[in-house]
Amino acid sequence: MKKVLIITYYWPPAGGPGVQRVVRFAKHLPQFGWQPIVLTVKHPTSPVDDESLLDDIAPESEIHKTNAIEPFSLYNIFMGKRGRDKIPKDAIQKKERDSYKDKISRMVRANIFIPDARVGWIPWIIREGSKIIKSKNIEVIFSTSPPHSLQIGAKHLAKKHSLKWIVDFRDPWVDAYWEKDLKRIQVLAKLNKKMEQAVLIQANKITTPSAGYVPSASDSIRKKVIPIYTGFDTLNREKIETDSFNILFLGNLSKVQSPKCMFLALNNMSSEMKSNIQMLFVGKVFDDHRQLYDAYPEINITEMDFLPFREAMEFSRSASLLLFIVHETSYSKDYIPVKIFDYLSLRKPILALGNGKSKIEQILVETGSGELIEKHDIKSISNFIKKKYSEWEANKYVLLPENQILKKYETKDSVEKLVSLFEE
């Protein structure tokens, strides 16, 4: 069996969408004759843990965990938290009511740690990675980020050992929406850009969940970029009757995903309909969005903590409608988060709210899974909800038919495409 060195900071029991992409890929690689040799950290600082993802690790996988120097315990002490408290996913994002501690920590993060606060892992990547390459007969390196600092270590390994190297960007580097809140001084912003360009130039191939992740790249670099969907493993189609019409948003609701248009649409419903509708947020909600709750007292809003992936998918089967709010970023047209594929697997109608055409809309239409509606079109959003509400009212559940086109969005199909790059 051929061997690929996978370099990833996030690995189970760390949880979240970034982990799911690399675990799903590694799970299917042995079916195509490739053994995943994973290089990761012993104790990654992740927003959540999810031990259920351990069940998805392929038995053929070989895992190497190293130490790393990280500043997050100091961050917790500075912010008055316990040393082992999880770092919020939106910790570096600017809020309306930032404390002076928030401002100082963001300034330090922006101008001390380039490109990110995981740079302390780079020496271990190089040292342990070299040992693995020499002892395991590695043929290809596959490094997936964020954190993008790991790509610097992967770049060194690829050059030192003359190996082909595939860079996977789950999110953009310099153009990521959270970078705007960091406000680096000019010389450090240029250094960050230079680091990104060095990685893009040396990489043999660049994979992303969808096109458009390297908008500032040259034409020669763009030719290297190959979109590979994260995909889903299995369909979770099941009829479950419910006492209420449950609208579910699953996962992190970030700063650039305002739910205001959804609340405005729900507020247009009759009092009877509003009494039967539950708006559920399962996961982390950006603090500023919570200020909207009090403005719409007639809407039943429930916020739940993060659920492990398997529990989240089981809970989602009781949804009547799945909500996705498109990120307001420069790359939102091409942005396809892993959540969309999880939604597709549930075969519940999907309501996506955005500004303009996007790849998500194309997928929803192609698979007959829902609609993307402009955020400002409150009437159309209300009408879509009312239509699905009527279906629920008649049956006490809403379920979409299977569609053969869905097979192209299975993870196995994506891994086959990835393997073709390894073979090439």
C-alpha positions, -999 to 999 in steps of 0.1 A, spaced: 0 0 0 13 34 -9 18 60 19 7 96 21 19 119 49 -12 139 61 -2 170 82 -32 184 101 -34 203 133 -70 192 140 -76 155 146 -100 136 168 -109 140 196 -108 176 184 -142 184 168 -156 208 142 -160 209 104 -122 212 98 -117 178 114 -145 162 95 -129 169 61 -96 154 68 -110 124 88 -135 116 60 -107 117 34 -84 95 55 -112 70 62 -116 62 25 -80 64 13 -72 27 21 -100 17 -3 -79 32 -31 -46 17 -21 -32 46 0 -23 44 37 -28 76 57 2 84 79 -11 113 100 11 139 117 -8 160 143 -4 174 178 -10 157 211 -33 184 226 -47 206 199 -64 238 211 -98 235 194 -131 252 201 -148 218 208 -141 182 214 -159 153 196 -148 118 206 -175 104 183 -152 112 153 -127 86 167 -150 59 153 -144 72 117 -106 68 118 -96 41 93 -79 11 111 -51 13 85 -43 49 97 -10 55 115 -11 85 138 19 104 150 13 131 177 39 157 188 42 184 213 38 221 203 44 255 218 11 273 221 1 306 237 -35 298 245 -30 290 282 -15 325 286 -46 339 267 -69 322 292 -50 335 321 -51 371 306 -88 368 300 -95 355 335 -104 320 323 -93 286 335 -62 272 318 -81 243 302 -111 264 290 -118 261 253 -108 291 232 -140 304 215 -140 301 177 -148 339 174 -121 349 200 -102 370 175 -132 386 159 -141 422 167 -174 427 186 -195 457 193 -187 456 230 -151 445 230 -133 448 264 -98 463 265 -86 428 271 -102 416 238 -85 445 220 -51 438 235 -53 401 228 -63 407 192 -35 432 187 -10 406 201 -24 379 180 -21 400 148 14 414 153 33 387 173 21 355 157 25 354 119 6 338 102 -12 325 133 -8 314 169 2 278 160 36 288 146 51 270 176 43 237 160 65 242 130 98 228 145 80 196 155 65 192 120 99 194 105 116 171 130 90 144 133 80 147 97 115 140 85 116 109 107 84 96 92 94 103 57 127 84 61 112 54 79 78 50 61 87 55 25 63 84 21 54 92 -16 32 123 -12 26 150 14 -9 163 19 -12 192 43 -45 208 53 -52 241 70 -61 263 89 -40 269 109 -19 280 79 13 280 98 15 243 94 19 248 56 53 265 63 65 233 80 51 211 52 68 234 26 102 228 43 96 190 44 86 188 7 117 208 -4 141 190 20 130 155 9 121 163 -28 85 151 -24 54 161 -43 32 182 -21 -5 189 -22 -18 219 -1 -54 218 11 -70 251 21 -102 246 40 -104 284 44 -85 312 26 -53 325 42 -47 362 37 -83 368 24 -101 350 53 -129 372 67 -114 371 103 -81 386 90 -99 420 86 -103 422 124 -67 416 131 -53 449 117 -17 439 113 9 466 109 19 470 72 52 453 73 38 422 90 8 421 66 33 420 37 52 392 55 20 372 59 12 377 22 48 366 13 44 335 34 12 326 16 27 332 -18 57 310 -11 34 281 -2 13 286 -33 43 288 -56 61 257 -42 29 235 -39 25 210 -68 -13 211 -64 -37 231 -43 -70 216 -32 -100 235 -17 -136 226 -8 -146 248 -37 -132 272 -63 -123 308 -55 -102 303 -24 -71 320 -37 -86 351 -54 -53 371 -53 -32 344 -69 -15 346 -103 -28 327 -133 1 301 -129 -10 294 -93 -47 293 -103 -39 264 -126 -29 244 -96 -62 248 -78 -85 218 -79 -118 220 -60 -125 188 -41 -158 186 -21 -158 174 14 -189 154 7 -210 132 30 -206 96 39 -242 82 41 -278 94 37 -297 99 69 -332 99 54 -359 91 80 -395 101 87 -398 116 121 -431 133 132 -428 163 154 -452 185 174 -437 217 161 -422 230 128 -385 230 136 -362 253 117 -326 242 125 -293 261 120 -266 236 128 -230 246 137 -213 279 142 -232 311 134 -203 335 127 -200 373 127 -206 374 89 -238 354 91 -265 377 104 -298 359 111 -318 392 111 -335 385 77 -348 352 91 -363 368 121 -380 395 100 -395 367 78 -407 347 108 -422 378 123 -445 381 92 -462 348 101 -496 346 118 -496 343 155 -508 307 152 -479 298 129 -454 315 151 -466 295 181 -459 262 162 -425 272 148 -393 266 167 -361 284 156 -332 262 168 -295 272 168 -273 242 177 -237 254 182 -218 286 188 -237 318 181 -216 350 176 -223 372 207 -236 403 188 -264 382 171 -280 375 205 -290 411 208 -316 404 181 -335 379 202 -352 405 224 -364 424 194 -386 395 183 -403 382 215 -430 362 196 -405 340 179 -396 308 197 -358 308 197 -338 281 213 -300 280 215 -282 247 223 -246 240 229 -224 221 204 -234 184 199 -209 157 189 -213 150 152 -233 118 155 -256 133 181 -260 164 159 -270 144 129 -294 123 149 -310 154 164 -312 170 129 -336 142 117 -364 160 136 -359 192 117 -386 204 93 -364 229 76 -326 234 75 -313 269 75 -280 281 61 -269 317 60 -242 324 34 -211 341 48 -208 378 38 -172 376 24 -153 383 -8 -153 346 -16 -189 337 -6 -199 330 -42 -177 299 -42 -178 290 -5 -192 255 2 -188 246 39 -190 209 51 -224 217 67 -240 219 32 -231 183 25 -244 172 59 -276 190 52 -279 172 18 -275 139 35 -305 145 58 -330 150 29 -348 179 46 -356 211 26 -328 236 28 -333 274 29 -301 293 21 -300 330 26 -274 351 7 -266 380 -15 -263 370 -52 -257 338 -71 -234 312 -55 -222 276 -59 -245 266 -30 -275 277 -50 -264 255 -79 -260 225 -57 -295 230 -41 -312 233 -74 -293 204 -90 -302 180 -62 -337 194 -56 -328 201 -20 -340 237 -15 -335 273 -26 -312 302 -21 -331 335 -15 -317 370 -14 -315 382 22 -334 414 14 -363 395 -1 -382 390 31 -415 382 14 -400 353 -6 -383 340 25 -417 340 43 -434 323 14 -408 296 13 -413 289 50 -451 290 47 -450 264 19 -429 240 39 -450 247 70 -481 236 50 -463 203 42 -455 198 78 -490 207 89 -504 180 67 -480 152 77 -462 163 108 -429 158 90 -412 171 58 -389 148 38 -374 151 4 -370 122 -21 -337 106 -28 -319 119 -59 -293 100 -79 -274 132 -85 -265 131 -48 -240 103 -54 -216 128 -69 -214 146 -36 -204 115 -16 -170 117 2 -159 85 -16 -162 102 -49 -142 131 -37 -114 108 -23 -112 91 -57 -105 125 -72 -79 132 -45 -62 98 -51 -59 106 -88 -38 136 -78 -16 114 -56 -11 90 -85 -4 118 -109 
